[in-house]
């Protein structure tokens, strides 16, 4: 069932998104997280990266990539490494 939630701030929305993703990533068995590009998910990725999950058992991949150098600020892969693949992750 779909539902609409509202949050007091963008930070609260990012925390809620990170929590929902983390809950899904604690399911037993094979887990894959497919990260999207763009700036919108960065705050959620930062929050998620700080969570104590079995990161060594989670495969992370991305949905898209721009044709830019991987060191470019426009590279989705770079931003995923910078925001998600840090901290606990």
KADA-V320429 format. One record per residue. N is the residue number from 1. PSI is psi as a letter, one per 20 degrees, with the letter a starting at -180 (* if undefined). Layout:
N:PSI
N:PSI
This chain:
1:p
2:q
3:q
4:p
5:q
6:q
7:q
8:h
9:r
10:h
11:g
12:h
13:g
14:g
15:g
16:g
17:g
18:g
19:g
20:g
21:g
22:g
23:g
24:h
25:i
26:i
27:q
28:q
29:a
30:p
31:p
32:p
33:p
34:o
35:p
36:r
37:a
38:r
39:h
40:g
41:i
42:g
43:h
44:h
45:g
46:g
47:g
48:h
49:h
50:i
51:q
52:n
53:r
54:m
55:h
56:i
57:j
58:p
59:p
60:p
61:r
62:q
63:h
64:r
65:p
66:q
67:m
68:r
69:q
70:i
71:i
72:q
73:h
74:i
75:p
76:g
77:g
78:g
79:h
80:g
81:h
82:h
83:h
84:g
85:l
86:r
87:c
88:h
89:*
